[in-house]
């Protein structure tokens, strides 16, 4: 801890020289005096005071001020630093550093657990993976956790009759919108961004995401160039994820999933629901698409990557192509060999609904891909050899 603080203070010295120098005048003098006063008092009783004073970062002028102040005052703490300086330190701390600082005292805990400090860490690590579905799931998770905590406290305090009486009263008040203020405050504290970040980091919170190439690493090559809905949990030891897939008849879990195989759900459509396509009139050859597909009616949909092809009656020439005016659209899945029953399918542009059969599976709603980033990600997952 002491080494960490020394590093922080050394950094502050540099900041005071570079950032505050252009300001000049009163602000510069005030900051320097406050900083020198704090550093002197902080290290006045420390064993490493001498080594700090002999640091290459310590100028003769600052060293002299430190020695003078040490002789006059005692009893300083980290909280004696100006608020702006504390803020600069906290903004540069990693998540584990903020957690360590928050454990020092109540005042630092309040500062280090504020949402604005954790928003940056949330965005940097989880921003591209956490979508609206995960946020909604988090809110449900917090409510469920708080209810469990309330009921557990009630169980410990009351006898059997008292327990059920308390639960009835709680449920009645919530239905009427008269929830206890103290409980609301506790719920707010538990739903902070720091709490959300740590729940993700420790793997306690399973959240909705989509997994590319489901189970391909386990030999299931039939899932190549697909993306399936799942609940995922993070393992910080391996920097990978575990996924639970909704499945008919049995529960499927996949481990050791890397970051590049995950994305936030792109639509609000649930895995068993047909997605309403809003791009059918715009589809033309060479457009990139994702289409829902499932093996049978009992299974959840997955999203499969494909491109719009030219119809059989079209020459394929861009100058003479009229495919965009046709009532049907040819979709190609080029990971399969020509002639494979999975290579192509045709859908009706004007009245498209789920089409297919138990032998070839069922094709559902379509998303047109407009983002180069999305298209590049799919292309990076193309197999080295074409599937049969």
C-alpha positions as CSV (number, residue, x, y, z in Angstrom):
1,X,0.0,0.0,0.0
2,X,2.8,2.4,0.9
3,X,4.6,1.8,-2.4
4,X,1.4,2.5,-4.2
5,X,0.9,5.8,-2.3
6,X,4.4,6.8,-3.1
7,X,3.8,6.2,-6.7
8,X,0.6,8.3,-6.6
9,X,2.3,11.2,-4.8
10,X,5.2,11.1,-7.3
11,X,2.7,11.3,-10.1
12,X,1.0,14.3,-8.3
13,X,4.3,16.1,-8.2
14,X,4.6,15.7,-12.0
15,X,1.1,16.9,-12.5
16,X,1.6,19.9,-10.3
17,X,4.6,20.9,-12.5
18,X,3.0,20.3,-15.9
19,X,-0.7,20.8,-15.5
20,X,-0.9,23.6,-13.1
21,X,2.2,25.6,-14.3
22,X,0.3,27.3,-17.1
23,X,-2.4,28.5,-14.7
24,X,0.1,30.6,-12.7
25,X,-0.9,33.0,-10.0
26,X,-2.9,32.1,-7.0
27,X,-4.1,28.7,-8.2
28,X,-0.6,27.5,-8.7
29,X,0.6,28.7,-5.4
30,X,-2.4,27.4,-3.5
31,X,-2.1,23.9,-5.0
32,X,1.7,23.7,-4.5
33,X,1.4,24.8,-0.8
34,X,-1.4,22.4,-0.1
35,X,0.4,19.5,-1.8
36,X,3.7,20.2,-0.1
37,X,2.0,20.5,3.3
38,X,0.2,17.2,2.8
39,X,3.2,15.2,1.6
40,X,5.4,16.5,4.4
41,X,2.9,15.5,7.1
42,X,2.1,12.2,5.5
43,X,5.6,11.0,5.5
44,X,6.8,12.7,8.7
45,X,6.3,9.4,10.7
46,X,6.9,6.9,7.9
47,X,9.9,4.7,7.7
48,X,10.3,5.5,4.0
49,X,10.3,9.3,4.4
50,X,14.1,9.6,3.9
51,X,14.0,7.5,0.7
52,X,11.1,9.5,-0.6
53,X,12.9,12.8,0.1
54,X,15.9,11.5,-1.7
55,X,13.8,10.6,-4.8
56,X,15.0,11.9,-8.1
57,X,11.6,13.6,-8.5
58,X,12.2,15.7,-5.4
59,X,13.7,19.1,-6.2
60,X,15.7,21.0,-3.6
61,X,13.0,23.6,-3.3
62,X,10.2,21.1,-2.6
63,X,12.5,19.1,-0.3
64,X,13.2,22.3,1.7
65,X,9.5,23.0,2.1
66,X,8.8,19.4,3.2
67,X,11.4,19.6,5.9
68,X,10.1,22.9,7.2
69,X,6.5,21.7,7.4
70,X,7.5,18.5,9.1
71,X,8.8,20.5,12.0
72,X,5.5,22.5,12.4
73,X,2.6,20.1,11.9
74,X,1.5,16.6,12.4
75,X,-1.6,14.3,12.0
76,X,-2.4,14.5,8.3
77,X,-4.3,11.9,6.3
78,X,-5.0,11.1,2.6
79,X,-8.3,13.0,2.9
80,X,-6.3,16.3,3.5
81,X,-5.5,16.3,-0.2
82,X,-7.6,18.8,-2.2
83,X,-10.7,17.3,-3.8
84,X,-9.3,17.9,-7.3
85,X,-6.1,16.0,-6.5
86,X,-8.0,13.1,-5.0
87,X,-10.2,13.0,-8.1
88,X,-7.2,12.8,-10.4
89,X,-5.8,9.9,-8.4
90,X,-9.1,7.9,-8.3
91,X,-9.7,8.4,-12.0
92,X,-6.4,6.8,-12.8
93,X,-6.9,3.8,-10.5
94,X,-7.7,0.4,-12.0
95,X,-10.8,-1.4,-10.6
96,X,-8.8,-3.4,-8.0
97,X,-7.2,-0.2,-6.8
98,X,-10.6,1.5,-6.3
99,X,-11.7,-1.5,-4.3
100,X,-8.6,-1.4,-2.1
101,X,-9.1,2.4,-1.5
102,X,-12.8,1.9,-0.7
103,X,-11.8,-0.5,2.1
104,X,-9.7,2.1,3.9
105,X,-12.5,4.2,5.5
106,X,-16.1,5.3,5.0
107,X,-15.2,8.6,3.4
108,X,-12.9,7.0,0.8
109,X,-15.5,4.3,0.3
110,X,-18.1,6.9,-0.7
111,X,-15.7,8.5,-3.1
112,X,-14.4,5.3,-4.7
113,X,-17.7,3.7,-5.2
114,X,-19.3,6.6,-7.1
115,X,-20.9,5.7,-10.4
116,X,-18.9,8.2,-12.5
117,X,-15.6,6.5,-11.6
118,X,-16.9,3.1,-12.6
119,X,-18.7,4.1,-15.8
120,X,-15.4,4.3,-17.5
121,X,-14.3,0.8,-16.4
122,X,-17.7,-0.6,-17.4
123,X,-17.5,0.9,-20.8
124,X,-13.9,-0.1,-21.5
125,X,-14.3,-3.8,-20.6
126,X,-17.9,-4.6,-21.0
127,X,-19.3,-1.9,-23.3
128,X,-19.5,-3.9,-26.5
129,X,-20.8,-7.0,-24.8
130,X,-23.5,-5.6,-22.5
131,X,-26.7,-4.6,-24.3
132,X,-30.2,-3.6,-23.3
133,X,-31.1,-7.3,-22.7
134,X,-28.3,-7.7,-20.2
135,X,-29.3,-4.4,-18.4
136,X,-32.9,-5.6,-18.0
137,X,-31.6,-8.9,-16.7
138,X,-29.4,-7.1,-14.2
139,X,-32.4,-5.1,-12.9
140,X,-34.3,-8.3,-12.4
141,X,-31.3,-9.9,-10.7
142,X,-30.9,-7.0,-8.2
143,X,-34.6,-7.2,-7.3
144,X,-34.5,-10.9,-6.8
145,X,-31.4,-10.6,-4.7
146,X,-32.9,-7.9,-2.6
147,X,-36.0,-9.9,-2.0
148,X,-34.0,-12.9,-1.0
149,X,-32.0,-10.7,1.5
150,X,-35.1,-9.2,3.0
151,X,-36.8,-12.6,3.4
152,X,-33.6,-14.1,5.0
153,X,-33.5,-11.3,7.6
154,X,-37.2,-11.8,8.3
155,X,-36.6,-15.5,8.8
156,X,-33.9,-14.9,11.4
157,X,-35.8,-12.4,13.4
158,X,-39.3,-14.0,13.7
159,X,-40.9,-17.3,14.3
160,X,-42.8,-19.3,11.7
161,X,-46.0,-17.2,12.1
162,X,-44.1,-14.0,12.1
163,X,-42.3,-14.9,8.9
164,X,-45.3,-15.4,6.8
165,X,-47.0,-12.3,8.2
166,X,-44.0,-10.2,7.2
167,X,-43.9,-11.6,3.7
168,X,-47.6,-10.9,3.2
169,X,-47.2,-7.4,4.4
170,X,-44.2,-6.8,2.1
171,X,-45.9,-8.1,-1.0
172,X,-49.1,-6.1,-0.2
173,X,-47.1,-2.9,0.3
174,X,-45.1,-3.4,-3.0
175,X,-48.3,-4.1,-4.9
176,X,-49.6,-0.7,-3.6
177,X,-46.4,1.1,-4.3
178,X,-45.7,1.7,-0.5
179,X,-42.3,0.0,-0.3
180,X,-40.3,0.8,2.8
181,X,-37.9,3.8,2.2
182,X,-35.0,2.1,3.9
183,X,-35.3,-1.0,1.7
184,X,-35.4,1.3,-1.4
185,X,-32.2,2.9,-0.3
186,X,-30.5,-0.5,0.2
187,X,-31.7,-1.6,-3.3
188,X,-30.2,1.6,-4.8
189,X,-26.8,0.9,-3.2
190,X,-26.8,-2.7,-4.3
191,X,-27.5,-1.7,-7.9
192,X,-24.6,0.7,-8.3
193,X,-22.3,0.4,-11.4
194,X,-19.5,-0.8,-9.1
195,X,-21.7,-3.7,-7.9
196,X,-22.7,-4.5,-11.5
197,X,-19.0,-4.5,-12.6
198,X,-17.9,-6.8,-9.8
199,X,-20.9,-9.2,-10.3
200,X,-19.7,-9.5,-13.9
201,X,-16.1,-9.8,-13.0
202,X,-16.7,-12.6,-10.4
203,X,-19.0,-14.5,-12.6
204,X,-21.9,-14.3,-10.2
205,X,-24.2,-12.6,-12.8
206,X,-25.2,-14.7,-15.9
207,X,-26.3,-12.3,-18.6
208,X,-27.8,-12.6,-22.1
209,X,-25.4,-12.7,-25.1
210,X,-24.9,-14.4,-28.4
211,X,-22.2,-17.0,-29.2
212,X,-20.6,-17.4,-32.6
213,X,-19.8,-20.9,-33.9
214,X,-21.6,-22.7,-31.1
215,X,-19.8,-25.8,-29.9
216,X,-17.6,-25.9,-33.0
217,X,-14.5,-26.4,-30.7
218,X,-16.3,-29.5,-29.4
219,X,-16.5,-31.0,-32.9
220,X,-19.9,-29.6,-33.9
221,X,-18.9,-28.2,-37.2
222,X,-22.5,-28.0,-38.3
223,X,-22.8,-24.8,-36.3
224,X,-20.2,-23.0,-38.4
225,X,-21.1,-19.4,-39.2
226,X,-24.0,-19.3,-36.8
227,X,-24.7,-17.2,-33.7
228,X,-26.9,-18.5,-30.9
229,X,-28.5,-16.9,-27.8
230,X,-27.2,-18.0,-24.5
231,X,-26.7,-16.9,-20.9
232,X,-23.0,-16.4,-20.3
233,X,-20.8,-16.1,-17.2
234,X,-17.2,-14.7,-17.0
235,X,-14.2,-16.5,-15.6
236,X,-11.5,-14.0,-14.7
237,X,-8.9,-16.7,-14.0
238,X,-9.0,-17.9,-17.7
239,X,-10.4,-14.7,-19.2
240,X,-13.1,-16.8,-20.9
241,X,-16.8,-17.4,-20.6
242,X,-19.2,-20.3,-20.0
243,X,-22.5,-20.4,-21.9
244,X,-25.8,-22.0,-21.2
245,X,-28.0,-22.6,-24.3
246,X,-31.7,-22.9,-24.3
247,X,-32.4,-26.4,-25.7
248,X,-35.2,-28.8,-26.1
249,X,-35.1,-31.7,-23.7
250,X,-31.6,-31.2,-22.2
251,X,-29.4,-28.4,-20.9
252,X,-26.2,-27.6,-22.9
253,X,-23.2,-25.8,-21.4
254,X,-20.1,-24.8,-23.3
255,X,-16.9,-23.6,-21.5
256,X,-13.7,-21.7,-22.5
257,X,-15.4,-19.3,-24.9
258,X,-13.2,-16.4,-25.9
259,X,-14.2,-12.8,-26.2
260,X,-14.1,-12.7,-30.0
261,X,-16.9,-15.3,-30.1
262,X,-19.4,-13.2,-28.2
263,X,-21.6,-10.2,-29.0
264,X,-24.6,-8.4,-27.4
265,X,-28.0,-9.5,-28.9
266,X,-28.6,-7.4,-31.9
267,X,-32.4,-7.4,-31.7
268,X,-35.0,-7.8,-28.9
269,X,-36.5,-10.9,-30.5
270,X,-36.5,-13.9,-28.1
271,X,-34.8,-17.1,-29.2
272,X,-38.1,-19.0,-29.9
273,X,-39.9,-16.0,-31.6
274,X,-40.0,-15.3,-35.3
275,X,-38.2,-12.0,-36.0
276,X,-40.2,-9.5,-38.1
277,X,-38.1,-8.7,-41.1
278,X,-38.1,-5.0,-42.2
279,X,-35.5,-5.2,-44.9
280,X,-37.0,-7.5,-47.5
281,X,-37.8,-4.8,-50.1
282,X,-34.2,-3.6,-49.9
283,X,-32.4,-6.9,-50.5
284,X,-30.3,-7.2,-53.6
285,X,-27.4,-9.4,-54.8
286,X,-24.2,-9.3,-52.7
287,X,-26.0,-7.9,-49.6
288,X,-24.9,-9.5,-46.4
289,X,-27.6,-10.9,-44.1
290,X,-28.4,-13.0,-41.0
291,X,-31.4,-15.3,-41.1
292,X,-33.0,-17.3,-38.3
293,X,-32.8,-21.0,-38.6
294,X,-33.8,-23.9,-36.4
295,X,-33.8,-27.7,-36.8
296,X,-37.4,-28.2,-35.7
297,X,-40.2,-26.3,-34.1
298,X,-39.1,-27.4,-30.6
299,X,-35.7,-25.8,-30.9
300,X,-34.6,-22.2,-30.5
301,X,-33.6,-20.1,-33.5
302,X,-30.0,-19.3,-34.2
303,X,-28.7,-16.6,-36.5
304,X,-26.9,-17.8,-39.7
305,X,-24.7,-15.7,-41.9
306,X,-25.3,-15.6,-45.7
307,X,-25.3,-13.4,-48.8
308,X,-28.0,-12.5,-51.3
309,X,-27.3,-14.2,-54.6
310,X,-28.6,-13.9,-58.2
311,X,-31.6,-15.9,-59.2
312,X,-31.2,-18.8,-61.7
313,X,-32.8,-16.7,-64.5
314,X,-30.3,-13.9,-63.9
315,X,-27.0,-13.7,-65.8
316,X,-25.2,-12.3,-62.7
317,X,-24.2,-9.1,-64.6
318,X,-24.7,-5.9,-62.5
319,X,-25.8,-4.0,-65.6
320,X,-28.6,-6.4,-66.6
321,X,-29.6,-7.6,-63.1
322,X,-33.3,-7.4,-62.2
323,X,-33.2,-9.5,-59.0
324,X,-34.2,-6.6,-56.8
325,X,-37.5,-6.4,-58.6
326,X,-38.3,-10.1,-58.2
327,X,-40.8,-11.4,-55.7
328,X,-38.4,-14.0,-54.4
329,X,-34.9,-13.7,-53.0
330,X,-32.1,-16.3,-53.3
331,X,-30.0,-16.6,-50.2
332,X,-26.6,-18.3,-50.3
333,X,-24.5,-19.9,-47.5
334,X,-21.1,-20.2,-49.0
335,X,-19.6,-22.3,-46.2
336,X,-21.3,-25.3,-47.9
337,X,-20.3,-26.9,-51.1
338,X,-22.3,-26.1,-54.3
339,X,-25.1,-28.7,-54.6
340,X,-25.4,-29.1,-50.9
341,X,-29.0,-28.8,-49.6
342,X,-27.8,-26.2,-47.2
343,X,-26.1,-24.1,-49.8
344,X,-29.2,-22.1,-51.0
345,X,-32.7,-21.3,-50.0
346,X,-35.4,-19.1,-51.6
347,X,-37.8,-16.8,-49.7
348,X,-40.7,-14.7,-50.7
349,X,-40.0,-11.0,-50.6
350,X,-43.6,-9.9,-50.3
351,X,-45.0,-12.5,-47.8
352,X,-42.1,-14.0,-45.9
353,X,-42.9,-16.2,-42.9
354,X,-41.2,-19.2,-41.4
355,X,-40.6,-21.7,-44.2
356,X,-39.0,-25.2,-44.3
357,X,-39.6,-28.7,-43.1
358,X,-38.4,-31.2,-40.6
359,X,-35.8,-32.5,-43.0
360,X,-34.1,-29.2,-44.0
361,X,-35.0,-27.1,-41.0
362,X,-37.0,-23.9,-40.7
363,X,-35.9,-20.5,-42.0
364,X,-37.2,-17.4,-40.1
365,X,-36.7,-13.7,-40.0
366,X,-33.9,-11.8,-41.7
367,X,-31.5,-9.0,-40.7
368,X,-29.7,-7.1,-43.4
369,X,-26.1,-6.2,-42.3
370,X,-25.1,-2.6,-42.8
371,X,-22.1,-2.4,-40.5
372,X,-18.7,-3.2,-42.0
373,X,-17.6,-4.2,-38.5
374,X,-20.3,-6.9,-38.4
375,X,-19.6,-8.1,-41.8
376,X,-15.8,-8.3,-41.1
377,X,-16.5,-10.3,-38.0
378,X,-18.5,-12.9,-39.9
379,X,-15.9,-13.2,-42.6
380,X,-13.2,-13.8,-40.0
381,X,-15.1,-16.9,-38.9
382,X,-15.2,-18.4,-42.4
383,X,-13.9,-22.0,-42.2
384,X,-10.6,-23.0,-43.9
385,X,-12.4,-25.7,-45.9
386,X,-15.9,-25.8,-47.4
387,X,-18.4,-28.0,-45.5
388,X,-20.3,-30.8,-47.2
